[in-house]
Amino acid sequence: MMMRIFNRLESEVRGYIRSFPTIFATAQNAKLTDEGGNTYIDFLAGAGTLNYGHNNPLMKQAVIDYLSEDGIVHGLDMATSAKKTFLQTFESHVLKPRKMQYKMQFTGPTGTNAVEAAVKLARNVTGRQMVISFTNGFHGVSLGSLALTGNRKFRDAAGVSLNDVHRAPYSGYFGMNIDTIAMLDKLITDPSSGVDLPAAIIAECVQGEGGLNVAGLNWLKKLEQLCQRHKILLIVDDIQAGCGRTGTFFSFEPAGIKPDIITLSKSLSGFGLPMALLLMKPEFDVWKPGQHNGTFRGNNLAFVTATAALQHYWSDNKFQTEIQKKSQAIEAFLNKLVVSYPEAELTRRGRGMMQGIACADPAVADRITAIAFQNGLIIETSGGEDEVVKLLMPLTIEQETMLAGLDILEHAVAEAVSEKIKDQVESDKEVTA
């Protein structure tokens, strides 16, 4: 009854509303409350957009102060005080401590806009067309980004051919003993392979939509070396895995690599406001003025909240240390879950606070998330067959709330496994009869 207006007026394309059929009204940090007064623990965090939680008070106050002073809200890509402060803060709190030198480009407000710009820039720099992406990769659903995306359910909606992309096997795709970088190197160097020298290679260090597959650190180093050897630009898509999600600000930091181009979005604004950013090494900034533009490439409210987030959480290593402690607790919990419920054939995946469990039977993963929601936990699935239950709670989640959410998750796993066993028994009886 309460969802009737959405069913009547909103397009069939709607997605999350089907998994979580209630009307949410308010939120604070890692909790959501619906119109009926029911409270839910949020292990989704806007698909990784709310690393600092819902309505973070520091950022909320920064926006209120900015608006009360009639600060510029929309200014195309003109210079504003909010943009100036963000540029200075990002350089001082992110780039300089990591000894990184990058130019910044503000693209349209979503992650796919940043990916489109990255690929377009790489093609302009190199004069080449083809781009290599990886199996299970997800980079957006606008046509250029969709061509890079692996999952068939997204690609089938394109309506046109998706060209100029070669798909390569990701780290561990054939098992950890198969060197997929050596395979890719062979394809690139063999003049009869049919794979043209690409303009760029794009990769996620942890594949979010692809099922929490993790690139080995040595694999990432070898990927960078391959790109340098063949004068290919390396693009790291850090849209979901960045901004602290894997334990460091950038997901690639533990590998010690320096990508040529980096895409950021989702939690960059810190407050759920649309914002996307392209980082490029200065020598690759070959754009001509206005060559890649968009009406909403300068969200000043997002500059304000992003600045507040960087100043509060990334001025020292305290927040990063907190993330790593929570990550260890999540890893220990998931490892215990795998051992405790062998019937579910679970496998732990992911890194940092971007972890989850892969279920041998995708139906079990679907049932786990449904039961969890019934008991007050919002959590989604990912992977090629939606077989992975993905934990993506705010990085700022309180310890007590996190443990309560994990407890709900364990009960959901137990119930889903019990149902599976019962169904199997009933099926065996029918066969015997």
RAVENPE-V682314 format. One record per run of one state. SS is the DSSP state (~ for helix, > for strand, _ for the rest). FROM is the first residue (numbers start at 1). TO is the last residue. If there is no record, write none. Layout:
ss=SS from=FROM to=TO
ss=SS from=FROM to=TO
This chain:
ss=_ from=1 to=3
ss=~ from=4 to=9
ss=_ from=10 to=15
ss=~ from=16 to=19
ss=_ from=20 to=23
ss=> from=24 to=29
ss=_ from=30 to=30
ss=> from=31 to=34
ss=_ from=35 to=38
ss=> from=39 to=42
ss=_ from=43 to=44
ss=~ from=45 to=48
ss=_ from=49 to=53
ss=> from=54 to=54
ss=_ from=55 to=56
ss=~ from=57 to=68
ss=_ from=69 to=73
ss=> from=74 to=74
ss=_ from=75 to=80
ss=~ from=81 to=98
ss=_ from=99 to=102
ss=> from=103 to=106
ss=_ from=107 to=110
ss=~ from=111 to=126
ss=_ from=127 to=130
ss=> from=131 to=134
ss=_ from=135 to=142
ss=~ from=143 to=148
ss=_ from=149 to=151
ss=~ from=152 to=155
ss=_ from=156 to=164
ss=> from=165 to=168
ss=_ from=169 to=179
ss=~ from=180 to=189
ss=_ from=190 to=199
ss=> from=200 to=203
ss=_ from=204 to=205
ss=> from=206 to=207
ss=_ from=208 to=212
ss=> from=213 to=214
ss=_ from=215 to=216
ss=~ from=217 to=230
ss=_ from=231 to=232
ss=> from=233 to=237
ss=_ from=238 to=252
ss=~ from=253 to=255
ss=_ from=256 to=260
ss=> from=261 to=264
ss=_ from=265 to=265
ss=~ from=266 to=268
ss=_ from=269 to=276
ss=> from=277 to=280
ss=_ from=281 to=281
ss=~ from=282 to=284
ss=_ from=285 to=298
ss=> from=299 to=299
ss=~ from=300 to=313
ss=_ from=314 to=317
ss=~ from=318 to=340
ss=_ from=341 to=341
ss=~ from=342 to=344
ss=_ from=345 to=345
ss=> from=346 to=351
ss=_ from=352 to=353
ss=> from=354 to=359
ss=_ from=360 to=361
ss=~ from=362 to=374
ss=_ from=375 to=376
ss=> from=377 to=378
ss=_ from=379 to=379
ss=> from=380 to=382
ss=_ from=383 to=387
ss=> from=388 to=391
ss=_ from=392 to=398
ss=~ from=399 to=432
ss=_ from=433 to=433
